[in-house]
Amino acid sequence: MTDGLPRPAPGQPLTASVTCGGLTFAGASESAHTTFVFCRQLGLIFDIGSVVDAMLPIDTVLISHTHQDHLLGLTRYICLRRLQGMKPPRVLIPEASLEAVRRLLAVWQELEGGADRIPPDVALEPVEPGQEVRLSGNLVARAFPVAHVLPSLGYTVVTRIHKLRGEFYGRSGQELARLREEGVAITDPHDTTLVTFIGDTLPETLERTPEIGTSPVVILECTFLTPEHADLATPRGHLHIRDIIERIELFGDAEIILTHFSRRYRSDKVRELVQQALPAELAPRFHVLV
Protein backbone atom coordinates (compact mmCIF):
# COMPACT_ATOMS: atom_id res chain seq x y z
CA MET A 1 0.00 0.00 0.00
CA THR A 2 1.16 3.55 -0.61
CA ASP A 3 -0.87 5.32 2.12
CA GLY A 4 -0.90 8.72 0.44
CA LEU A 5 2.59 8.49 -1.02
CA PRO A 6 2.95 9.27 -4.73
CA ARG A 7 2.79 6.11 -6.78
CA PRO A 8 6.35 5.19 -7.85
CA ALA A 9 7.31 5.82 -11.46
CA PRO A 10 7.48 2.80 -13.79
CA GLY A 11 10.43 0.62 -12.88
CA GLN A 12 10.56 1.87 -9.28
CA PRO A 13 9.61 -0.47 -6.43
CA LEU A 14 6.26 -0.15 -4.73
CA THR A 15 6.48 1.29 -1.24
CA ALA A 16 4.58 0.55 1.93
CA SER A 17 4.27 2.75 4.99
CA VAL A 18 3.91 2.35 8.73
CA THR A 19 2.91 5.09 11.18
CA CYS A 20 3.94 4.79 14.80
CA GLY A 21 5.51 6.99 17.42
CA GLY A 22 3.91 9.95 15.66
CA LEU A 23 6.06 9.39 12.57
CA THR A 24 5.44 7.75 9.20
CA PHE A 25 8.13 5.47 7.80
CA ALA A 26 7.87 4.40 4.17
CA GLY A 27 9.93 2.23 1.91
CA ALA A 28 10.45 -1.32 0.76
CA SER A 29 12.55 -4.17 2.10
CA GLU A 30 13.16 -7.63 0.73
CA SER A 31 16.27 -9.62 1.55
CA ALA A 32 18.87 -9.67 -1.26
CA HIS A 33 16.69 -7.37 -3.37
CA THR A 34 16.35 -3.98 -1.70
CA THR A 35 16.02 -2.13 1.60
CA PHE A 36 15.24 1.55 1.97
CA VAL A 37 13.23 3.33 4.64
CA PHE A 38 12.52 7.04 4.64
CA CYS A 39 10.76 9.47 6.92
CA ARG A 40 9.78 12.79 5.40
CA GLN A 41 9.00 14.31 8.81
CA LEU A 42 12.60 13.72 9.91
CA GLY A 43 14.12 14.36 6.48
CA LEU A 44 16.06 11.10 6.65
CA ILE A 45 16.62 8.01 4.53
CA PHE A 46 17.86 4.82 6.18
CA ASP A 47 19.74 2.65 3.66
CA ILE A 48 19.18 3.07 -0.04
CA GLY A 49 18.98 -0.22 -1.90
CA SER A 50 16.65 1.46 -4.38
CA VAL A 51 15.25 4.93 -4.93
CA VAL A 52 11.73 6.24 -5.57
CA ASP A 53 10.78 9.78 -6.50
CA ALA A 54 9.26 10.47 -3.05
CA MET A 55 12.76 10.17 -1.55
CA LEU A 56 14.42 12.77 -3.76
CA PRO A 57 13.61 15.88 -1.68
CA ILE A 58 15.24 14.22 1.34
CA ASP A 59 18.93 15.10 1.36
CA THR A 60 20.38 13.02 4.21
CA VAL A 61 21.06 9.28 3.97
CA LEU A 62 22.21 7.03 6.82
CA ILE A 63 23.86 3.85 5.50
CA SER A 64 24.09 0.80 7.75
CA HIS A 65 26.42 -1.25 5.54
CA THR A 66 27.41 -1.68 1.92
CA HIS A 67 25.71 -4.83 0.69
CA GLN A 68 24.07 -4.05 -2.65
CA ASP A 69 20.53 -4.44 -1.38
CA HIS A 70 21.24 -1.59 1.08
CA LEU A 71 23.37 0.67 -1.16
CA LEU A 72 22.64 0.08 -4.83
CA GLY A 73 20.23 3.02 -5.14
CA LEU A 74 22.81 5.59 -4.03
CA THR A 75 24.13 6.53 -7.47
CA ARG A 76 20.62 6.73 -8.96
CA TYR A 77 19.52 8.93 -6.07
CA ILE A 78 22.50 11.26 -6.57
CA CYS A 79 21.94 11.43 -10.35
CA LEU A 80 18.19 12.02 -10.10
CA ARG A 81 18.68 14.81 -7.57
CA ARG A 82 21.27 16.35 -9.88
CA LEU A 83 18.87 16.08 -12.81
CA GLN A 84 16.27 18.04 -10.85
CA GLY A 85 18.72 20.76 -9.82
CA MET A 86 18.94 19.68 -6.18
CA LYS A 87 22.08 20.11 -4.11
CA PRO A 88 24.37 17.10 -3.53
CA PRO A 89 23.15 15.01 -0.62
CA ARG A 90 24.76 14.23 2.68
CA VAL A 91 25.56 10.53 3.12
CA LEU A 92 26.64 9.00 6.43
CA ILE A 93 28.51 5.74 5.99
CA PRO A 94 30.58 3.38 8.17
CA GLU A 95 34.15 4.71 8.27
CA ALA A 96 35.57 1.34 7.23
CA SER A 97 33.59 1.49 3.96
CA LEU A 98 34.27 5.12 3.04
CA GLU A 99 37.10 4.67 0.54
CA ALA A 100 35.36 1.82 -1.26
CA VAL A 101 32.23 3.93 -1.72
CA ARG A 102 34.34 6.84 -2.98
CA ARG A 103 35.86 4.51 -5.58
CA LEU A 104 32.39 3.31 -6.51
CA LEU A 105 31.21 6.86 -7.17
CA ALA A 106 34.38 7.63 -9.11
CA VAL A 107 33.76 4.63 -11.39
CA TRP A 108 30.18 5.71 -11.96
CA GLN A 109 31.37 9.23 -12.80
CA GLU A 110 33.57 7.68 -15.47
CA LEU A 111 30.79 5.44 -16.78
CA GLU A 112 28.25 8.29 -16.80
CA GLY A 113 30.59 10.62 -18.62
CA GLY A 114 31.82 12.93 -15.88
CA ALA A 115 30.90 15.07 -12.92
CA ASP A 116 27.94 16.66 -14.68
CA ARG A 117 26.03 13.45 -13.88
CA ILE A 118 27.51 12.39 -10.53
CA PRO A 119 28.84 15.51 -8.79
CA PRO A 120 32.19 15.20 -7.03
CA ASP A 121 30.99 17.18 -4.01
CA VAL A 122 28.62 14.58 -2.58
CA ALA A 123 29.19 14.83 1.17
CA LEU A 124 30.28 11.32 2.16
CA GLU A 125 30.78 11.42 5.91
CA PRO A 126 32.61 8.59 7.66
CA VAL A 127 30.96 7.55 10.92
CA GLU A 128 32.43 5.39 13.65
CA PRO A 129 30.63 3.41 16.35
CA GLY A 130 29.84 5.64 19.30
CA GLN A 131 29.97 8.82 17.25
CA GLU A 132 27.26 11.48 17.38
CA VAL A 133 26.40 13.35 14.19
CA ARG A 134 24.40 16.56 14.18
CA LEU A 135 21.75 16.48 11.49
CA SER A 136 19.39 19.26 10.48
CA GLY A 137 17.68 21.40 13.06
CA ASN A 138 17.82 19.83 16.50
CA LEU A 139 18.20 16.25 15.25
CA VAL A 140 21.20 14.17 16.28
CA ALA A 141 22.11 10.66 15.13
CA ARG A 142 24.01 8.36 17.46
CA ALA A 143 25.84 5.55 15.69
CA PHE A 144 26.41 2.18 17.37
CA PRO A 145 28.14 -1.04 16.23
CA VAL A 146 26.08 -3.75 14.60
CA ALA A 147 27.27 -7.36 14.32
CA HIS A 148 26.99 -8.49 10.69
CA VAL A 149 29.29 -9.96 8.06
CA LEU A 150 30.47 -6.48 6.96
CA PRO A 151 31.33 -3.35 8.97
CA SER A 152 27.87 -2.15 10.03
CA LEU A 153 26.25 0.59 12.06
CA GLY A 154 22.86 1.22 13.57
CA TYR A 155 21.51 4.70 14.22
CA THR A 156 19.41 6.17 17.00
CA VAL A 157 17.89 9.54 16.10
CA VAL A 158 17.06 12.00 18.86
CA THR A 159 15.90 15.58 19.17
CA ARG A 160 18.22 17.59 21.39
CA ILE A 161 17.41 20.80 23.21
CA HIS A 162 19.49 22.63 25.80
CA LYS A 163 17.87 23.59 29.09
CA LEU A 164 19.16 26.06 31.61
CA ARG A 165 20.80 24.44 34.61
CA GLY A 166 18.86 24.82 37.80
CA GLU A 167 21.55 26.83 39.56
CA PHE A 168 21.17 29.59 36.98
CA TYR A 169 17.40 30.02 37.28
CA GLY A 170 16.47 33.63 37.96
CA ARG A 171 19.67 35.10 36.53
CA SER A 172 19.28 38.01 34.15
CA GLY A 173 19.84 37.60 30.42
CA GLN A 174 22.82 39.95 30.67
CA GLU A 175 24.40 37.84 33.40
CA LEU A 176 23.79 34.62 31.50
CA ALA A 177 25.38 36.10 28.38
CA ARG A 178 28.43 37.10 30.42
CA LEU A 179 28.75 33.60 31.85
CA ARG A 180 28.59 32.13 28.35
CA GLU A 181 31.34 34.46 27.21
CA GLU A 182 33.44 33.29 30.15
CA GLY A 183 33.03 29.70 29.02
CA VAL A 184 30.66 28.64 31.79
CA ALA A 185 28.32 25.81 30.81
CA ILE A 186 24.93 27.15 31.80
CA THR A 187 22.79 24.56 29.98
CA ASP A 188 22.57 20.79 29.77
CA PRO A 189 21.47 18.81 26.71
CA HIS A 190 18.14 16.99 26.92
CA ASP A 191 17.46 14.32 24.33
CA THR A 192 14.15 12.83 23.22
CA THR A 193 14.63 9.57 21.38
CA LEU A 194 12.58 9.17 18.20
CA VAL A 195 13.68 6.02 16.39
CA THR A 196 16.40 3.39 16.25
CA PHE A 197 17.29 1.79 12.92
CA ILE A 198 19.19 -1.50 12.71
CA GLY A 199 19.98 -3.06 9.35
CA ASP A 200 21.14 -6.65 8.91
CA THR A 201 22.30 -8.02 12.23
CA LEU A 202 23.05 -10.93 14.50
CA PRO A 203 21.16 -11.30 17.80
CA GLU A 204 24.14 -10.11 19.86
CA THR A 205 23.53 -6.54 18.64
CA LEU A 206 20.21 -6.52 20.47
CA GLU A 207 21.87 -7.61 23.69
CA ARG A 208 24.51 -4.89 23.70
CA THR A 209 22.50 -1.93 22.41
CA PRO A 210 20.65 -0.10 25.20
CA GLU A 211 19.20 2.36 22.66
CA ILE A 212 16.55 -0.17 21.68
CA GLY A 213 15.17 -0.06 25.20
CA THR A 214 14.66 3.71 25.13
CA SER A 215 13.32 4.16 21.58
CA PRO A 216 9.59 4.44 20.98
CA VAL A 217 10.17 2.93 17.50
CA VAL A 218 12.73 0.33 16.45
CA ILE A 219 13.16 -0.55 12.77
CA LEU A 220 14.73 -3.98 12.61
CA GLU A 221 15.49 -6.66 10.05
CA CYS A 222 13.71 -10.00 10.46
CA THR A 223 14.81 -12.13 7.53
CA PHE A 224 13.42 -15.49 8.63
CA LEU A 225 9.95 -16.21 9.96
CA THR A 226 9.09 -19.92 9.94
CA PRO A 227 10.28 -22.73 12.25
CA GLU A 228 11.98 -24.66 9.44
CA HIS A 229 14.25 -21.69 8.75
CA ALA A 230 15.30 -21.11 12.36
CA ASP A 231 18.82 -22.45 11.82
CA LEU A 232 19.52 -20.31 8.73
CA ALA A 233 19.62 -16.89 10.34
CA THR A 234 22.79 -16.76 12.45
CA PRO A 235 25.16 -18.35 9.89
CA ARG A 236 24.05 -15.67 7.39
CA GLY A 237 24.31 -12.74 9.76
CA HIS A 238 20.55 -12.25 10.13
CA LEU A 239 17.67 -12.57 12.57
CA HIS A 240 14.88 -15.08 12.90
CA ILE A 241 11.71 -13.77 14.49
CA ARG A 242 12.30 -16.05 17.48
CA ASP A 243 15.53 -14.10 18.18
CA ILE A 244 13.43 -10.98 18.70
CA ILE A 245 10.69 -12.67 20.71
CA GLU A 246 13.24 -14.25 23.06
CA ARG A 247 14.74 -10.79 23.72
CA ILE A 248 11.56 -8.74 23.78
CA GLU A 249 12.31 -7.40 27.28
CA LEU A 250 15.26 -5.51 25.78
CA PHE A 251 12.89 -3.38 23.68
CA GLY A 252 11.11 -1.67 26.55
CA ASP A 253 7.76 -0.41 25.24
CA ALA A 254 8.94 0.12 21.67
CA GLU A 255 6.83 -0.47 18.63
CA ILE A 256 8.85 -2.63 16.25
CA ILE A 257 8.85 -2.31 12.46
CA LEU A 258 10.13 -5.48 10.82
CA THR A 259 11.95 -5.38 7.47
CA HIS A 260 14.18 -7.46 5.15
CA PHE A 261 12.08 -10.59 4.80
CA SER A 262 13.50 -13.55 2.93
CA ARG A 263 12.38 -13.96 -0.66
CA ARG A 264 11.29 -17.44 0.40
CA TYR A 265 8.09 -15.78 1.64
CA ARG A 266 5.55 -14.25 -0.71
CA SER A 267 5.07 -10.61 0.19
CA ASP A 268 1.32 -11.05 0.54
CA LYS A 269 1.94 -13.79 3.15
CA VAL A 270 4.55 -12.01 5.29
CA ARG A 271 2.05 -10.28 7.55
CA GLU A 272 0.24 -13.57 8.18
CA LEU A 273 3.50 -15.39 8.96
CA VAL A 274 4.54 -12.69 11.41
CA GLN A 275 1.21 -12.87 13.22
CA GLN A 276 1.44 -16.66 13.42
CA ALA A 277 4.88 -16.45 14.98
CA LEU A 278 4.07 -13.81 17.60
CA PRO A 279 2.47 -14.44 20.99
CA ALA A 280 -0.92 -12.73 21.04
CA GLU A 281 0.13 -10.21 23.68
CA LEU A 282 3.03 -8.99 21.52
CA ALA A 283 1.27 -8.79 18.17
CA PRO A 284 -0.06 -5.20 18.58
CA ARG A 285 3.51 -3.87 18.96
CA PHE A 286 4.76 -5.29 15.67
CA HIS A 287 4.43 -3.83 12.18
CA VAL A 288 5.76 -5.05 8.84
CA LEU A 289 7.07 -2.91 6.00
CA VAL A 290 5.45 -4.79 3.11
C-alpha positions as CSV (number, residue, x, y, z in Angstrom):
1,M,0.0,0.0,0.0
2,T,1.2,3.6,-0.6
3,D,-0.9,5.3,2.1
4,G,-0.9,8.7,0.4
5,L,2.6,8.5,-1.0
6,P,2.9,9.3,-4.7
7,R,2.8,6.1,-6.8
8,P,6.3,5.2,-7.9
9,A,7.3,5.8,-11.5
10,P,7.5,2.8,-13.8
11,G,10.4,0.6,-12.9
12,Q,10.6,1.9,-9.3
13,P,9.6,-0.5,-6.4
14,L,6.3,-0.1,-4.7
15,T,6.5,1.3,-1.2
16,A,4.6,0.6,1.9
17,S,4.3,2.8,5.0
18,V,3.9,2.4,8.7
19,T,2.9,5.1,11.2
20,C,3.9,4.8,14.8
21,G,5.5,7.0,17.4
22,G,3.9,10.0,15.7
23,L,6.1,9.4,12.6
24,T,5.4,7.7,9.2
25,F,8.1,5.5,7.8
26,A,7.9,4.4,4.2
27,G,9.9,2.2,1.9
28,A,10.5,-1.3,0.8
29,S,12.5,-4.2,2.1
30,E,13.2,-7.6,0.7
31,S,16.3,-9.6,1.6
32,A,18.9,-9.7,-1.3
33,H,16.7,-7.4,-3.4
34,T,16.3,-4.0,-1.7
35,T,16.0,-2.1,1.6
36,F,15.2,1.6,2.0
37,V,13.2,3.3,4.6
38,F,12.5,7.0,4.6
39,C,10.8,9.5,6.9
40,R,9.8,12.8,5.4
41,Q,9.0,14.3,8.8
42,L,12.6,13.7,9.9
43,G,14.1,14.4,6.5
44,L,16.1,11.1,6.7
45,I,16.6,8.0,4.5
46,F,17.9,4.8,6.2
47,D,19.7,2.7,3.7
48,I,19.2,3.1,0.0
49,G,19.0,-0.2,-1.9
50,S,16.6,1.5,-4.4
51,V,15.2,4.9,-4.9
52,V,11.7,6.2,-5.6
53,D,10.8,9.8,-6.5
54,A,9.3,10.5,-3.1
55,M,12.8,10.2,-1.6
56,L,14.4,12.8,-3.8
57,P,13.6,15.9,-1.7
58,I,15.2,14.2,1.3
59,D,18.9,15.1,1.4
60,T,20.4,13.0,4.2
61,V,21.1,9.3,4.0
62,L,22.2,7.0,6.8
63,I,23.9,3.9,5.5
64,S,24.1,0.8,7.8
65,H,26.4,-1.3,5.5
66,T,27.4,-1.7,1.9
67,H,25.7,-4.8,0.7
68,Q,24.1,-4.0,-2.6
69,D,20.5,-4.4,-1.4
70,H,21.2,-1.6,1.1
71,L,23.4,0.7,-1.2
72,L,22.6,0.1,-4.8
73,G,20.2,3.0,-5.1
74,L,22.8,5.6,-4.0
75,T,24.1,6.5,-7.5
76,R,20.6,6.7,-9.0
77,Y,19.5,8.9,-6.1
78,I,22.5,11.3,-6.6
79,C,21.9,11.4,-10.3
80,L,18.2,12.0,-10.1
81,R,18.7,14.8,-7.6
82,R,21.3,16.4,-9.9
83,L,18.9,16.1,-12.8
84,Q,16.3,18.0,-10.8
85,G,18.7,20.8,-9.8
86,M,18.9,19.7,-6.2
87,K,22.1,20.1,-4.1
88,P,24.4,17.1,-3.5
89,P,23.1,15.0,-0.6
90,R,24.8,14.2,2.7
91,V,25.6,10.5,3.1
92,L,26.6,9.0,6.4
93,I,28.5,5.7,6.0
94,P,30.6,3.4,8.2
95,E,34.1,4.7,8.3
96,A,35.6,1.3,7.2
97,S,33.6,1.5,4.0
98,L,34.3,5.1,3.0
99,E,37.1,4.7,0.5
100,A,35.4,1.8,-1.3
101,V,32.2,3.9,-1.7
102,R,34.3,6.8,-3.0
103,R,35.9,4.5,-5.6
104,L,32.4,3.3,-6.5
105,L,31.2,6.9,-7.2
106,A,34.4,7.6,-9.1
107,V,33.8,4.6,-11.4
108,W,30.2,5.7,-12.0
109,Q,31.4,9.2,-12.8
110,E,33.6,7.7,-15.5
111,L,30.8,5.4,-16.8
112,E,28.3,8.3,-16.8
113,G,30.6,10.6,-18.6
114,G,31.8,12.9,-15.9
115,A,30.9,15.1,-12.9
116,D,27.9,16.7,-14.7
117,R,26.0,13.5,-13.9
118,I,27.5,12.4,-10.5
119,P,28.8,15.5,-8.8
120,P,32.2,15.2,-7.0
121,D,31.0,17.2,-4.0
122,V,28.6,14.6,-2.6
123,A,29.2,14.8,1.2
124,L,30.3,11.3,2.2
125,E,30.8,11.4,5.9
126,P,32.6,8.6,7.7
127,V,31.0,7.5,10.9
128,E,32.4,5.4,13.7
129,P,30.6,3.4,16.4
130,G,29.8,5.6,19.3
131,Q,30.0,8.8,17.2
132,E,27.3,11.5,17.4
133,V,26.4,13.4,14.2
134,R,24.4,16.6,14.2
135,L,21.7,16.5,11.5
136,S,19.4,19.3,10.5
137,G,17.7,21.4,13.1
138,N,17.8,19.8,16.5
139,L,18.2,16.2,15.2
140,V,21.2,14.2,16.3
141,A,22.1,10.7,15.1
142,R,24.0,8.4,17.5
143,A,25.8,5.5,15.7
144,F,26.4,2.2,17.4
145,P,28.1,-1.0,16.2
146,V,26.1,-3.8,14.6
147,A,27.3,-7.4,14.3
148,H,27.0,-8.5,10.7
149,V,29.3,-10.0,8.1
150,L,30.5,-6.5,7.0
151,P,31.3,-3.3,9.0
152,S,27.9,-2.1,10.0
153,L,26.2,0.6,12.1
154,G,22.9,1.2,13.6
155,Y,21.5,4.7,14.2
156,T,19.4,6.2,17.0
157,V,17.9,9.5,16.1
158,V,17.1,12.0,18.9
159,T,15.9,15.6,19.2
160,R,18.2,17.6,21.4
161,I,17.4,20.8,23.2
162,H,19.5,22.6,25.8
163,K,17.9,23.6,29.1
164,L,19.2,26.1,31.6
165,R,20.8,24.4,34.6
166,G,18.9,24.8,37.8
167,E,21.5,26.8,39.6
168,F,21.2,29.6,37.0
169,Y,17.4,30.0,37.3
170,G,16.5,33.6,38.0
171,R,19.7,35.1,36.5
172,S,19.3,38.0,34.1
173,G,19.8,37.6,30.4
174,Q,22.8,39.9,30.7
175,E,24.4,37.8,33.4
176,L,23.8,34.6,31.5
177,A,25.4,36.1,28.4
178,R,28.4,37.1,30.4
179,L,28.7,33.6,31.8
180,R,28.6,32.1,28.4
181,E,31.3,34.5,27.2
182,E,33.4,33.3,30.1
183,G,33.0,29.7,29.0
184,V,30.7,28.6,31.8
185,A,28.3,25.8,30.8
186,I,24.9,27.1,31.8
187,T,22.8,24.6,30.0
188,D,22.6,20.8,29.8
189,P,21.5,18.8,26.7
190,H,18.1,17.0,26.9
191,D,17.5,14.3,24.3
192,T,14.2,12.8,23.2
193,T,14.6,9.6,21.4
194,L,12.6,9.2,18.2
195,V,13.7,6.0,16.4
196,T,16.4,3.4,16.2
197,F,17.3,1.8,12.9
198,I,19.2,-1.5,12.7
199,G,20.0,-3.1,9.4
200,D,21.1,-6.7,8.9
201,T,22.3,-8.0,12.2
202,L,23.0,-10.9,14.5
203,P,21.2,-11.3,17.8
204,E,24.1,-10.1,19.9
205,T,23.5,-6.5,18.6
206,L,20.2,-6.5,20.5
207,E,21.9,-7.6,23.7
208,R,24.5,-4.9,23.7
209,T,22.5,-1.9,22.4
210,P,20.7,-0.1,25.2
211,E,19.2,2.4,22.7
212,I,16.6,-0.2,21.7
213,G,15.2,-0.1,25.2
214,T,14.7,3.7,25.1
215,S,13.3,4.2,21.6
216,P,9.6,4.4,21.0
217,V,10.2,2.9,17.5
218,V,12.7,0.3,16.5
219,I,13.2,-0.5,12.8
220,L,14.7,-4.0,12.6
221,E,15.5,-6.7,10.0
222,C,13.7,-10.0,10.5
223,T,14.8,-12.1,7.5
224,F,13.4,-15.5,8.6
225,L,10.0,-16.2,10.0
226,T,9.1,-19.9,9.9
227,P,10.3,-22.7,12.2
228,E,12.0,-24.7,9.4
229,H,14.3,-21.7,8.7
230,A,15.3,-21.1,12.4
231,D,18.8,-22.4,11.8
232,L,19.5,-20.3,8.7
233,A,19.6,-16.9,10.3
234,T,22.8,-16.8,12.4
235,P,25.2,-18.3,9.9
236,R,24.1,-15.7,7.4
237,G,24.3,-12.7,9.8
238,H,20.5,-12.2,10.1
239,L,17.7,-12.6,12.6
240,H,14.9,-15.1,12.9
241,I,11.7,-13.8,14.5
242,R,12.3,-16.0,17.5
243,D,15.5,-14.1,18.2
244,I,13.4,-11.0,18.7
245,I,10.7,-12.7,20.7
246,E,13.2,-14.2,23.1
247,R,14.7,-10.8,23.7
248,I,11.6,-8.7,23.8
249,E,12.3,-7.4,27.3
250,L,15.3,-5.5,25.8
251,F,12.9,-3.4,23.7
252,G,11.1,-1.7,26.5
253,D,7.8,-0.4,25.2
254,A,8.9,0.1,21.7
255,E,6.8,-0.5,18.6
256,I,8.8,-2.6,16.2
257,I,8.8,-2.3,12.5
258,L,10.1,-5.5,10.8
259,T,12.0,-5.4,7.5
260,H,14.2,-7.5,5.2
261,F,12.1,-10.6,4.8
262,S,13.5,-13.5,2.9
263,R,12.4,-14.0,-0.7
264,R,11.3,-17.4,0.4
265,Y,8.1,-15.8,1.6
266,R,5.5,-14.2,-0.7
267,S,5.1,-10.6,0.2
268,D,1.3,-11.1,0.5
269,K,1.9,-13.8,3.2
270,V,4.5,-12.0,5.3
271,R,2.0,-10.3,7.6
272,E,0.2,-13.6,8.2
273,L,3.5,-15.4,9.0
274,V,4.5,-12.7,11.4
275,Q,1.2,-12.9,13.2
276,Q,1.4,-16.7,13.4
277,A,4.9,-16.5,15.0
278,L,4.1,-13.8,17.6
279,P,2.5,-14.4,21.0
280,A,-0.9,-12.7,21.0
281,E,0.1,-10.2,23.7
282,L,3.0,-9.0,21.5
283,A,1.3,-8.8,18.2
284,P,-0.1,-5.2,18.6
285,R,3.5,-3.9,19.0
286,F,4.8,-5.3,15.7
287,H,4.4,-3.8,12.2
288,V,5.8,-5.0,8.8
289,L,7.1,-2.9,6.0
290,V,5.4,-4.8,3.1
